Amino acid sequence: MSNARILTAVWQNTVIAEAPEADTVTLEGNVYFPPAALLPAFVTPSDHTSVCGWKGTI
């Protein structure tokens, strides 16, 4: 039996992502979930990009 802690991202009282803690990254108090952890009903593909000192251009 696994004791892995599952982290969840909640927006407006709705879970929009969940993943084992080992699959997430925490930087400066922010938790980053892998793309596969996002629930499809709450994300939309986009051509938008952003630049981050930690993540680079995404």
N, C-alpha and C positions, 0 to 999 in steps of 0.2 A: 504494500500500500504506500502511495506517495504522500509526502507531506509538503509538496510544492505549494507555495502560496500563489493564488491567482489574483492578479491586479485587475481592476476594472476602471474604465473611463466612463463617467456619468455626465450627461448633459441634459438639463431640464428634466431631472428625475428618470432618465432613460439610459440604460447601459448601451454605449456605442462602440465599446471595444473591451476585450478581455483576453488576457494571456498570462501564462506562468511568469512569475517575477524574473526568472532566469532568461526569458526571451525579451525583456524590456531593457531600456537604458535610462538611467536617471542622471541628468546633468543640471546643476544649479537649481535643484528642487523640482524640475520638470521631468515627468515620466514620458518616455517615447515608446510607443507600441509598434511592433512590426506591422507592415501593411496587411498581412493575412489576419491580424487580430481585429481589424475594423469590421464591424457588421455592415454588409453591403447596402442595407436600406438607408444608411446614414452618410454615405460618401458618394461623390459624383466625380467621374473622371474630368480632368482639366488640363489645359495646355499651360496654365500658370506656373511660373517658377519663382523661387525665392533664394536668397543668398543668406547663409548663416555661417558664422565663424567656426562653429563646431561641425555642422553637417555639410558644409559646402553649398554648392548650387543643387537644388532639388526641384 
